[in-house]
Amino acid sequence: MGKNYFIKAVRGTKRFFSGDNNTRFNILKRIALWFKRNQTHPYVVLGIDMMIVVVCCCLIPTVKALLFPNYDFEPIKFLSQLFLIFTVYLICYAIIKPYLGIVRYSGYIDTIKLIVSVIIATSILVANNYIVEYITGYRVLSHNVLVVGMGLAIMFCSASVRVIAKALYAKGIAYETGINKKIRAVILGTDTESVTLANKLKHEIKGKYEPVAFLWIKEERYTNAEINGLPIKRFSTDKVGKTFENLNADVLIFEPSQIAFLRNGGIDAFLDADIKVRQISDSLLRHSKGDANIPISCNVHDIQIEQLLNRDVIEPDVNKIKNFIENKVVMVTGAAGSIGSEIVRQLAKYNAKKIVMFDNAETPMHNILLEMQNAGYGDVIIPFMGDVRNLIRIESAFRKYKPQVVFHAAAYKHVPMMELHPSEAIRTNVGGSKNLADLALKYNVEKFVMVSTDKAVNPTNVMGATKRLAEIYVQSLALKLKNSEGNYTKFITTRFGNVLGSNGSVVPLFKEQITKGGPITITDKRIIRYFMTIPEACELVLEAGCMGIGGEIFVFDMGHPVKIYDLAKRMIKLSGLKPYTDIDIVETGLRPGEKLYEELLNDKEITNNTKHKRIMIGKVREYDYDEIAPNIDNLVDMAWNFNDEVIVGAMKEIIPEYISQNSKFETLDKKQDS
């Protein structure tokens, strides 16, 4: 077999040097694939290392003989010296074992072992020299041979076996997987995390990215500087496209700490220059402890639009929320919806005793139940099917589980749909909220937290008006209780804008439209909305619930408003496409009840700050419970007649600021004006 391998090697060598480029490529490809499939055995590595030691020692007298014709070379004496060197090196290798590391994963630890082995072997031989010379007056070995041989041994053992072997293995992987050409990537930033990211991408075996430079984004300037052989390029908004072109780079990769730069407008420079932007999904430390066969490239993915909201990250008071929730029975209405289900997830993490999930949507309820069971919260979660309009059904849940805290997130929320069905909006959003608030008081619930919306401010549609009516009822009840003696339920309202990723919101819709090739549909290019992610909104709901003492309407800082048209263009660019070239954007006109600009407080309202910089208390018009409650009861009863104009007219009587826009109910406002 050895003879056959030798013959094949000779023939292959001959073809390599005598053939064309394709022949050479195929031979190199076969060598790389063979090495990948037949990983080098540790003892083969040991044998190669010993051969290199011998060769290095032989090189020195050979070079001397060539350079100095009078050099007296004694073959027998040299062979005996070589045998001694070989034996000492072999013993040191056998003790320290630098050959046991898997070659393709070899790193600085293996290199240190190799260096230590060679230095110890050389030190033993030098010490032996001095001892023998002291006793006999005769030097066994030449110090030149030992020291120079040591340096050559370290260099060639590291390079020939380990570096070349790693390169061959990497090439074998590339040929086998088809990833022979890596994507050239620029790493954002030059901090420790960015450098670590670049090193990991550079040295991974199965990765698909090749870092070619760092992008410097701070004020100071480097001049012709490098990090680990990669040049540092200065970020310039108007020159970033040219920088990437000169580097022949295809993509920008960043790690989480750099998101602030992109969020504050940096992303647009890359998108305008048609540069793909990717991020590493998790901390590098966690990946470094993972499976070495899984490249970090697998965790590089598209940036999410939610990350680009121009707003600081919310940091909840974990201890305060935990003290509020821990070991309590909590009910969540609308628990299968976007907001309700996230509240359920967060409550479970704060060690709620029981979480009663109340909803009438069967399939979504089943889905969140399975999710929570799979997450290990099966003993905590209680699904309870029911409708908030059904007072008897709700009371059965209160009577059975006696919740101490209620988060009321159940509501009809789609503006155009509720504009078509005002009676259903009133029965659910107003009647349902009244049912829950009354039962919370009856069953001595500690806190009742209602989720409202910015559409309740100066409402222009049925949905916003019904949410404002729910706010009015809950707040008036809280104010009445404050003037009474005893320990009563604390009623709290939270008000925020749109949430990214919620059911029916624009982000999932735009993603679906982009996937289908467009067009993206927007109602009006001028529309501006406030956005918040679902987890952020729910964190603030929980924190507001902690601090509320009853009767407050908490208003959340939603950050900067976002133009829906700009959001659509940015999402198209993040998908690697061009607006109006690859994906069209089409205006469809304002929907019934829709307004261009949302508000969190009306003109007559002001806010007071709280200890949380993102939560304010809105000072709103207050209603007397004894006056408003009969009107609410009457309105809910009227809703059963399904006479849209009558019930909307009644809402406008209670809420004078409710002025319809782009709606058939605008005629009712004209009648009032006349």
C-alpha positions in Angstrom: 0.0 0.0 0.0 2.8 2.4 0.9 4.4 1.7 -2.5 1.1 2.5 -4.3 0.8 5.8 -2.4 4.4 6.6 -3.3 3.8 5.9 -7.0 0.5 8.0 -7.0 2.4 10.9 -5.3 5.2 10.8 -7.9 2.7 10.7 -10.8 0.6 13.5 -9.2 3.7 15.6 -8.8 4.7 15.1 -12.4 1.2 16.0 -13.6 1.1 19.1 -11.3 4.3 20.6 -12.8 3.7 19.6 -16.4 -0.1 20.2 -16.7 -2.1 23.3 -17.3 -3.9 25.4 -14.7 -7.1 23.2 -14.7 -5.0 20.2 -13.9 -3.2 21.9 -11.1 -6.5 23.1 -9.7 -8.0 19.6 -9.8 -5.0 18.1 -8.1 -5.1 20.7 -5.3 -8.8 20.1 -4.9 -8.3 16.4 -4.6 -5.5 16.9 -2.0 -7.7 19.2 0.0 -10.7 16.9 -0.1 -8.6 13.9 0.9 -7.2 15.8 3.9 -10.7 16.8 4.9 -12.0 13.2 4.7 -8.8 11.6 6.2 -7.9 13.7 9.2 -4.3 13.5 10.2 -3.7 11.0 13.1 -1.8 12.5 16.1 1.1 10.0 15.7 1.5 11.0 12.1 1.8 14.6 13.3 4.4 13.4 15.8 6.3 11.7 13.1 6.2 14.7 10.8 7.4 16.9 13.7 10.4 14.6 14.4 11.3 14.6 10.7 11.3 18.4 10.7 13.6 18.4 13.7 16.0 16.1 12.0 15.9 18.1 8.7 16.4 21.4 10.6 19.5 20.0 12.3 20.8 18.7 9.0 20.4 22.0 7.3 22.9 23.8 9.5 26.1 21.7 8.6 24.9 21.6 5.0 24.7 25.3 4.8 28.1 25.6 6.5 29.6 23.2 4.0 28.2 25.3 1.1 29.3 28.6 2.5 32.7 27.6 4.0 34.7 25.2 1.7 37.2 24.5 4.5 34.4 23.3 6.8 35.4 19.9 8.2 32.2 17.8 8.2 32.4 14.5 10.1 29.4 12.3 9.1 29.7 9.6 11.8 30.1 12.2 14.6 27.1 14.2 13.2 24.9 11.1 13.0 25.6 10.3 16.7 24.7 13.9 17.6 21.6 13.7 15.5 20.5 10.5 17.3 20.9 12.2 20.7 18.9 15.3 19.5 16.2 13.0 18.1 15.9 11.0 21.3 15.7 14.1 23.6 13.1 15.8 21.4 11.1 12.6 21.3 11.1 12.2 25.1 10.0 15.9 25.5 7.3 15.5 23.0 6.0 12.3 24.6 5.8 14.1 28.0 4.2 17.4 26.9 2.2 16.0 23.9 2.0 19.0 21.6 0.9 16.6 18.8 -2.4 15.5 20.4 -4.4 18.7 19.5 -6.7 18.3 16.5 -4.8 20.0 13.8 -7.6 21.9 12.1 -8.6 23.4 15.5 -5.1 24.1 16.7 -4.6 27.5 18.3 -2.2 29.4 20.6 -2.4 26.7 23.3 -1.1 24.1 20.9 1.6 26.5 19.6 2.7 27.2 23.2 3.0 23.4 23.9 5.1 23.0 20.8 7.4 25.9 21.7 7.8 24.7 25.3 8.7 21.2 24.1 11.3 22.5 21.7 12.8 24.9 24.3 12.9 22.2 27.0 14.6 19.7 24.6 17.1 22.4 23.6 17.8 23.3 27.2 18.4 19.7 28.1 20.9 19.3 25.2 22.7 22.5 26.1 22.9 21.5 29.8 24.2 18.1 28.7 26.8 19.9 26.6 28.2 21.8 29.5 28.2 18.8 31.9 30.0 16.6 29.4 32.4 19.3 28.5 33.1 20.0 32.2 33.8 16.3 32.8 35.7 15.3 29.7 36.6 18.6 28.1 34.9 17.6 25.0 31.7 19.3 23.7 29.1 16.8 22.4 27.1 19.2 20.2 27.6 22.5 18.5 25.6 25.3 20.2 24.9 26.7 16.7 23.2 23.5 15.7 21.1 23.5 18.9 20.0 27.1 18.9 19.5 27.6 15.2 17.9 24.2 15.0 15.5 25.1 17.8 14.3 28.2 15.9 13.9 26.4 12.7 12.1 23.5 14.4 9.5 25.9 16.0 9.0 27.7 12.7 8.6 24.7 10.4 6.6 22.6 12.9 4.1 25.3 13.4 3.9 26.2 9.7 4.2 23.0 7.8 2.0 20.8 9.9 -0.5 23.1 11.6 -0.9 26.1 9.3 -0.8 24.1 6.1 -3.0 21.4 7.5 -5.6 24.0 8.6 -5.5 25.6 5.2 -6.0 22.2 3.5 -8.9 21.4 5.8 -10.5 24.7 5.1 -10.1 24.3 1.4 -11.5 20.8 1.6 -14.6 22.1 3.4 -14.9 24.9 0.8 -14.8 22.4 -2.1 -17.2 20.0 -0.5 -19.8 22.6 0.5 -19.4 24.7 -2.6 -18.5 27.8 -0.4 -15.2 28.3 -2.2 -15.6 32.1 -2.4 -16.4 33.9 0.8 -18.4 37.1 1.0 -16.2 40.1 1.6 -17.4 41.9 4.7 -16.5 45.1 6.5 -16.8 45.1 10.3 -18.5 48.1 11.9 -16.4 49.7 14.8 -13.0 48.9 16.2 -13.9 48.1 19.8 -13.1 44.8 21.5 -16.3 43.1 20.5 -15.9 44.2 16.8 -12.3 42.9 16.8 -13.4 39.6 18.3 -16.2 39.3 15.7 -13.7 39.9 12.9 -11.2 37.3 14.3 -13.9 34.7 14.6 -15.2 35.3 11.1 -11.6 35.3 9.8 -10.6 32.0 11.3 -13.7 29.9 11.2 -13.5 26.8 9.0 -17.0 26.6 7.5 -17.8 30.3 7.5 -19.0 32.2 4.5 -17.7 35.7 5.4 -14.2 37.1 4.9 -13.6 40.3 6.9 -11.5 42.7 4.9 -11.5 45.9 6.9 -12.8 47.8 10.0 -15.0 50.9 9.7 -14.0 53.6 12.1 -17.1 55.7 13.2 -15.6 57.9 16.0 -14.3 61.4 15.8 -10.6 60.6 16.2 -8.8 59.5 13.1 -6.5 56.7 12.4 -3.9 57.1 9.6 -2.9 53.9 7.7 -3.6 51.8 10.8 -4.4 48.1 10.9 -5.9 45.6 13.4 -4.7 42.0 12.9 -3.8 42.7 9.3 -7.1 44.4 8.5 -7.1 48.1 7.5 -9.1 50.7 9.3 -11.3 52.8 7.1 -12.9 56.1 8.1 -16.7 56.3 7.9 -18.0 59.2 5.8 -21.7 59.4 4.8 -21.0 60.6 1.3 -18.0 58.3 0.7 -19.1 55.0 2.2 -20.2 53.6 -1.1 -16.7 54.4 -2.7 -15.0 52.8 0.4 -16.9 49.6 -0.1 -16.2 49.6 -3.8 -12.5 50.0 -3.3 -12.5 47.1 -0.8 -14.6 45.0 -3.2 -16.8 44.4 -0.1 -20.4 43.2 -0.3 -21.8 43.6 3.2 -21.4 45.4 6.5 -21.5 43.3 9.7 -22.0 44.7 13.2 -22.4 43.4 16.7 -25.1 44.5 19.1 -23.2 47.4 20.8 -23.1 49.3 17.5 -26.9 49.5 17.0 -27.0 53.0 18.5 -24.9 54.4 15.6 -27.2 52.8 13.1 -30.4 53.8 14.9 -29.3 57.4 15.0 -29.2 57.7 11.2 -26.1 55.8 10.3 -28.1 53.0 8.6 -29.3 55.3 5.9 -25.8 56.0 4.5 -25.4 52.2 3.9 -28.8 51.6 2.5 -28.6 54.6 0.1 -25.3 53.2 -1.2 -26.9 49.7 -1.7 -24.8 48.1 1.0 -26.2 45.1 2.7 -26.3 45.4 6.5 -26.1 42.3 8.7 -25.7 41.7 12.4 -24.5 39.0 14.8 -27.5 37.8 16.7 -26.0 37.1 20.1 -23.0 37.7 22.4 -19.7 36.4 21.0 -18.9 34.8 24.4 -21.8 32.5 24.1 -20.9 31.4 20.6 -17.3 30.8 21.7 -18.6 28.2 24.1 -20.8 26.5 21.5 -20.1 23.7 19.0 -16.9 24.4 17.2 -18.3 22.9 14.0 -21.1 25.5 13.9 -19.6 28.7 12.4 -20.5 32.1 13.8 -21.6 33.0 10.2 -24.7 31.0 10.9 -25.7 33.6 13.4 -25.2 36.5 11.1 -28.6 37.7 9.9 -30.6 40.7 8.5 -31.2 43.6 10.8 -34.8 44.0 12.0 -36.7 47.2 11.5 -37.7 47.2 15.1 -34.1 47.8 16.1 -33.9 51.0 14.1 -36.5 53.0 16.2 -34.8 56.2 17.2 -35.3 55.6 20.9 -33.2 54.6 23.9 -33.6 51.1 25.2 -36.1 50.7 28.0 -34.7 49.4 31.2 -37.5 48.2 33.5 -37.2 48.1 37.3 -37.1 44.4 37.6 -37.2 44.3 41.4 -40.2 46.6 41.6 -42.1 44.5 39.0 -41.2 41.3 40.7 -42.4 42.5 44.1 -45.6 43.6 42.4 -46.3 40.3 40.6 -44.5 37.5 42.5 -46.8 34.9 44.1 -50.0 36.6 43.0 -52.9 35.3 40.9 -53.1 37.5 37.8 -55.8 37.7 35.2 -55.0 38.9 31.6 -57.9 39.6 29.3 -57.2 39.4 25.6 -54.4 37.0 26.6 -54.2 35.5 23.1 -53.6 38.8 21.4 -50.3 40.6 20.6 -50.2 42.6 23.8 -52.0 40.2 26.1 -49.8 37.2 25.1 -46.6 39.2 25.8 -47.9 40.3 29.1 -48.5 36.6 29.9 -44.9 35.8 29.0 -43.4 38.6 31.1 -45.7 37.7 34.1 -44.4 34.2 34.1 -40.8 35.4 34.3 -41.7 37.5 37.3 -43.0 34.3 39.2 -46.7 34.9 39.2 -48.5 32.3 41.3 -51.2 31.7 38.6 -51.9 33.4 35.3 -55.5 33.2 34.2 -55.6 33.8 30.4 -59.0 35.1 29.4 -59.9 35.2 25.7 -62.5 34.1 23.2 -60.1 33.3 20.3 -59.7 29.5 20.5 -56.7 28.9 18.2 -54.5 31.7 19.4 -55.4 30.7 23.0 -54.3 27.2 22.2 -51.1 28.4 20.7 -50.0 30.6 23.6 -50.9 27.8 26.0 -48.6 25.3 24.2 -45.9 28.0 24.1 -46.0 28.5 27.8 -46.2 24.8 28.5 -43.1 24.2 26.4 -41.4 27.1 28.2 -41.9 25.2 31.5 -44.8 27.3 32.8 -47.6 24.7 32.4 -48.4 24.6 36.1 -48.8 28.4 36.3 -51.0 29.0 33.2 -54.8 28.6 33.3 -56.6 29.1 30.0 -60.2 30.4 30.4 -62.3 30.8 27.3 -64.8 33.6 27.4 -66.1 36.9 26.1 -65.7 40.1 28.1 -69.2 41.1 27.0 -70.6 38.1 28.9 -70.8 39.3 32.5 -71.8 35.9 33.8 -68.9 34.1 32.2 -66.4 36.7 33.4 -67.8 36.6 37.0 -67.3 32.8 37.0 -63.6 33.3 36.4 -63.4 36.0 39.2 -65.3 33.8 41.6 -63.2 30.7 40.8 -59.7 32.1 40.7 -60.0 35.4 42.7 -57.3 37.3 40.8 -55.4 39.9 42.8 -54.2 41.8 39.7 -56.1 42.2 36.4 -54.5 43.4 33.1 -57.3 44.3 30.7 -56.0 44.1 27.1 -59.1 42.7 25.4 -60.4 45.1 22.8 -61.4 45.5 19.2 -58.6 47.7 17.7 -58.8 47.9 13.9 -60.0 51.4 13.0 -61.6 50.7 9.6 -63.4 47.6 10.9 -64.9 49.3 13.9 -66.0 52.2 11.7 -68.2 49.6 10.0 -69.4 48.1 13.2 -69.8 50.7 15.9 -72.2 48.6 18.0 -69.6 45.8 18.3 -66.9 48.3 19.3 -69.1 49.8 22.0 -70.2 46.4 23.4 -66.6 45.1 23.6 -64.5 48.1 24.3 -66.9 50.0 26.5 -69.3 47.3 27.8 -66.5 44.8 28.3 -64.3 47.2 30.1 -67.2 48.2 32.4 -67.9 44.6 33.2 -64.4 43.9 34.2 -64.0 47.1 36.2 -67.2 46.4 38.2 -66.2 42.8 38.9 -62.7 43.9 39.9 -64.3 46.1 42.5 -66.8 43.5 43.6 -64.1 40.8 44.1 -61.5 43.1 45.8 -58.9 43.0 43.1 -55.8 44.9 44.3 -55.0 46.6 41.0 -56.8 46.8 37.7 -54.6 48.0 34.8 -56.4 48.8 31.5 -54.5 49.0 28.2 -55.6 52.0 26.1 -54.4 53.7 22.9 -53.2 57.1 21.6 -56.3 57.0 19.3 -58.4 57.9 22.4 -56.9 61.4 22.3 -59.1 63.7 20.2 -60.7 60.7 18.6 -61.6 60.8 14.9 -63.0 57.3 14.7 -65.3 54.9 16.5 -62.5 52.7 17.8 -60.7 55.7 19.4 -63.9 57.0 20.9 -64.8 53.7 22.5 -61.4 53.5 24.1 -61.8 57.0 25.4 -65.2 56.1 26.9 -63.5 53.1 28.6 -60.9 55.4 30.0 -63.6 57.8 31.3 -65.5 55.0 33.0 -62.5 53.5 34.7 -61.0 56.8 35.8 -64.3 58.1 37.1 -64.8 54.9 39.2 -61.2 55.3 40.6 -61.8 59.0 41.5 -65.1 58.0 43.3 -63.3 55.3 45.3 -60.6 57.8 46.4 -63.2 59.9 48.1 -64.6 56.8 49.9 -63.3 55.2 53.1 -61.7 51.7 53.0 -59.2 49.8 50.9 -60.5 49.6 47.3 -59.3 48.5 44.0 -56.8 50.8 42.4 -57.8 51.5 38.7 -55.0 52.5 36.4 -55.0 53.3 32.7 -52.0 53.0 30.3 -51.9 54.7 26.9 -49.5 54.2 24.1 -49.3 54.2 20.3 -48.7 51.6 17.7 -46.7 48.5 18.4 -44.4 47.0 15.8 -45.2 43.4 14.9 -48.7 43.3 16.5 -51.5 41.5 14.7 -52.5 43.7 11.7 -49.8 46.3 12.1 -47.9 47.7 9.1 -44.5 45.9 9.7 -45.9 42.3 9.1 -48.0 43.6 6.3 -45.0 45.3 4.6 -42.9 42.2 5.1 -45.5 40.0 3.4 -45.9 42.5 0.5 -42.1 42.6 0.0 -41.9 38.8 0.0 -44.6 38.7 -2.7 -42.7 41.2 -4.8 -44.9 44.3 -4.0 -46.4 46.7 -4.2 -46.3 48.1 -0.7 -49.5 49.9 0.0 -49.8 52.9 2.2 -52.8 55.1 2.7 -51.0 58.4 2.6 -47.3 59.5 2.3 -47.8 62.1 5.0 -49.0 59.7 7.7 -46.9 59.8 10.9 -47.2 57.3 13.7 -45.5 56.6 17.1 -44.1 53.1 17.4 -42.9 50.8 20.1 -42.0 47.1 20.2 -44.5 44.7 21.9 -42.0 43.7 24.7 -41.2 47.4 25.4 -44.9 48.3 25.6 -45.7 45.5 27.9 -42.7 46.3 30.2 -44.1 49.8 30.6 -47.6 48.5 31.3 -46.2 46.3 34.1 -44.1 49.1 35.5 -47.0 51.6 35.4 -49.1 49.0 37.2 -46.5 48.9 40.0 -46.4 52.7 40.5 -50.1 53.5 40.1 -52.1 54.5 43.2 -55.4 54.7 41.4 -57.0 57.1 38.9 -54.0 57.8 36.7 -53.8 57.7 33.0 -50.1 56.8 32.3 -48.7 58.1 29.0 -45.6 56.4 27.6 -42.8 58.2 25.8 -43.0 56.7 22.4 -39.8 58.3 21.1 -39.8 60.1 17.8 -42.7 59.7 15.4 -42.1 57.7 12.3 -43.2 58.5 8.8 -44.9 55.4 7.4 -43.6 56.2 3.9 -40.0 56.3 5.2 -40.6 53.1 7.1 -41.7 51.4 3.9 -38.7 52.6 1.9 -36.3 51.5 4.7 -37.8 48.0 4.9 -37.4 47.6 1.1 -33.8 48.6 1.3 -33.1 46.3 4.3 -34.4 43.5 2.1 -31.7 44.3 -0.4 -34.1 45.8 -2.9 -34.7 49.3 -4.3 -37.9 51.3 -3.9 -39.8 51.9 -7.1 -37.3 49.7 -9.0 -37.8 46.4 -7.4 -40.8 47.2 -5.2 -43.4 49.9 -5.8 -45.0 52.0 -3.1 -48.7 52.8 -3.8 -50.9 55.3 -2.0 -54.5 54.0 -1.5 -56.0 56.9 0.4 -57.0 57.4 4.0 -59.2 54.8 5.4 -62.5 55.6 7.2 -61.7 57.3 10.6 -58.0 57.4 9.9 -56.0 60.6 10.7 -52.6 61.7 9.5 -51.1 62.4 12.9 -51.6 60.5 16.2 -51.5 62.2 19.6 -50.8 61.0 23.1 -52.5 63.9 24.8 -54.9 66.5 23.5 -54.2 70.2 23.5 -55.8 70.9 26.9 -53.9 68.1 28.6 -50.5 68.2 30.2 -48.3 65.6 31.8 -46.5 65.1 35.1 -43.3 63.3 35.3 -42.8 60.1 37.3 -39.7 58.4 38.6 -39.5 56.5 35.3 -38.3 58.8 32.5 -40.4 57.0 29.9 -43.7 57.1 31.9 -45.7 60.3 32.5 -49.1 60.9 34.1 -51.6 62.6 31.8 -53.7 65.3 33.4 -57.0 64.7 31.5 -60.5 66.0 31.9 -62.2 64.3 34.8 -65.8 63.0 34.8 -68.1 62.5 37.8 -68.9 58.8 38.1 -72.5 59.3 39.2 -73.1 61.4 36.0 -71.2 59.3 33.5 -72.1 55.8 34.6 -75.8 56.1 33.6 -74.7 57.5 30.2 -72.3 54.6 29.7 -75.1 52.1 30.6 -77.5 53.7 28.2 -74.9 53.7 25.4 -74.2 50.0 25.9 -77.9 49.2 25.8 -78.3 51.3 22.7 -75.6 49.3 21.0 -78.0 46.3 21.0 -80.2 48.1 18.5 -77.4 48.3 16.0 -78.4 51.8 14.8 -75.0 53.2 13.9 -76.0 56.8 13.5 -77.8 56.9 16.8 -75.1 55.3 18.9 -72.3 57.3 17.3 -74.3 60.5 17.9 -74.6 59.5 21.5 -70.8 59.0 21.8 -70.3 62.5 20.4 -72.6 63.9 23.0 -70.4 62.4 25.8 -67.1 63.2 24.1 -67.3 66.7 22.5 -63.8 66.4 21.1 -64.8 63.3 19.0 -64.8 64.7 15.4 -65.0 62.1 12.7 -62.5 62.2 9.8 -62.9 60.6 6.4 -66.0 58.8 7.7 -69.7 58.6 6.9 -70.3 59.9 10.5 -68.9 63.3 9.6 -72.5 64.3 8.8 -73.3 64.0 12.5 -70.6 66.7 13.3 -72.1 69.0 10.7 -75.5 68.6 12.3 -74.1 69.5 15.7 -72.3 72.6 14.2 -75.6 73.8 12.7 
